[in-house]
Amino acid sequence: MQQAKPAEKKGRAVVLGGSMAGLFAARVLADAYAEVLVVDRDALTGVDEPRRGVPQGRQVHGLQARGQQIIEELFPGFTQEVVDAGGIVGDMAGDIRWFLNGHRIANVHTGLTSLTVTRPFLERQVRERVSALPEVSFLEQYDVVGLEASADRSRVIGARVSRQAEGSAVEVLAADLVVDATGRGSRTPVWLEELGYAKVEEERRKIGLGYASRLYTLREHDNPYAENEISIGVVSSPSAPRGAIAARQEDDQVIVTAYGILGDHPPADPEGFDAFLRSLQVPDIYKAVQDLDPQGPPVAYRFPANQRRRYEHLDRFPDGLLVTGDGVCSFNPAYAQGMTVAALAALTLRRHVTADGPLQPLAYLKDLAREAVDGPWDLMVGGDLAFPGVEGERPPLTRLFLAYMALVQEAAIHDPEVADAFMRVFGLVDSSESLLEPGLLLRVLRSSGAADRAGITF
């Protein structure tokens, strides 16, 4: 039987932005396009340090379990390559000391992989795999000026860019498809209005989050972790809204990131930073770093609000243009969902660009919302509403959800099965609806003590 010929690849795709979302996009576009050009304002090749275009690069970064699964699917063998390069890998719950409401959750081996590496390290590992693809090339240290559209403005036919050198002229990169992965500051909403399209609806949920991170050198003789332990996480809660995480990283480093919301931010001076760690509900992180050698002072970062652009609500959108990553939705980074949502978006993008027939941007944007954004947005923004000072409506269904999630967290302290289910939702492997399965719901009511308090027996 004669095998079907592989589909002929399309012409050129241009990706605006070479961060994680842009790299994921480039990887899947290489399956459908003969040429994929990634444009970024920073130098990318061989870069090991935090980049100007990634201001959060000095803070702790977590790749959720679903993100690790997707990266492994896109780049087979990637996790082992990270380990071989010095990265730290462990079980998402079994090798991390998690605290909820001041209590350690039940220790359970979930089978879900967690990577604890610096953002520059992870980005470089992905970038090297992407740059090895014959279809992909990088245009570095170029500013994106705007879009190039057809005369009737119904199609985007390229991107206008300028080299970062005095006197450089604007160049047009012709493209069959432009993918905007420039991040939270994406100019696509402005460009669309300039082309005569409707204003993009935008949601902003203020949280006033502040981070500060400090690096330490880990010495073998004063290792603050238990055997195989890769991280300690003290999760913020309404009763104690300060949180922190201490994570082992490559090169015998430990990073400690402390955070607080609504203006209660950790100081960026060493004494104030230590005092903030001392104020947490449990002393584990403070004790863990007392004998370690700091590599410098804490570095601060601010995140004012969750932000979502509702492209899926538009009824007109130009052909030849798509958006991905933080330019669509930017979450509270305390939940460490951003890179994983970008990976989920890449799966949606891959399906659309490899499908038969012309690419339909609005269909992609609607699927992107449903498949990659809606679940994490509802879960994480809903979680923020548990804090009384966070602005936002709390209708009865939201209040019921928040009350039940509080019971889930309480039950996870005592019940390994509930802890496993909770971590699978937190890792974006399972949806939050999985926590309502009858068997698990009964365990939650029993293990949290809610059934006893209500006089219910099973």
Buried (B, 14 or more C-beta within 10 A) or exposed (E): EEEEEEEEBBEBBBBBBBBBBBBBBBBBBBBBBBBBBBBBBBBBEEBEEBBEBBEBBBBBBBBBBBBBBBBBEBBEEBBEBBEEEEBBBBBBBBBBBBBBBBBBBBBBEBEBBBBBBBBBBBBBBBBBBBBEBEBBEBBBEBBBBBBBBBEEBBBBBBBBBBBEEEEEEEBBBEBBBBBBBBBBEBBBBEBBEEBEBEEBEEEEBBBBBBBBBBBBEBEEEEBBBEEEBBBBBBBBBBEBBBBBBBBBBBEEBBBBBBBBBBEBBBBBEEEBBBEBBEBBBBEBBBEBBEEBEBEEEBBBBEBEBBBBBBBBEBEEBBBBBBBBBBBBBBBBBBBBBBBBBBBBBBBBBBEBBBBEEEBBBBEBBBBBBEBBBBBBBBBBBBBBBBBEEBEBEBEEEBEEBBEBBBBBBBBBBBBBBBBBBBBBBBBBBBBBEEBEEEEBBEBBBBBBEBBEEEEEEE
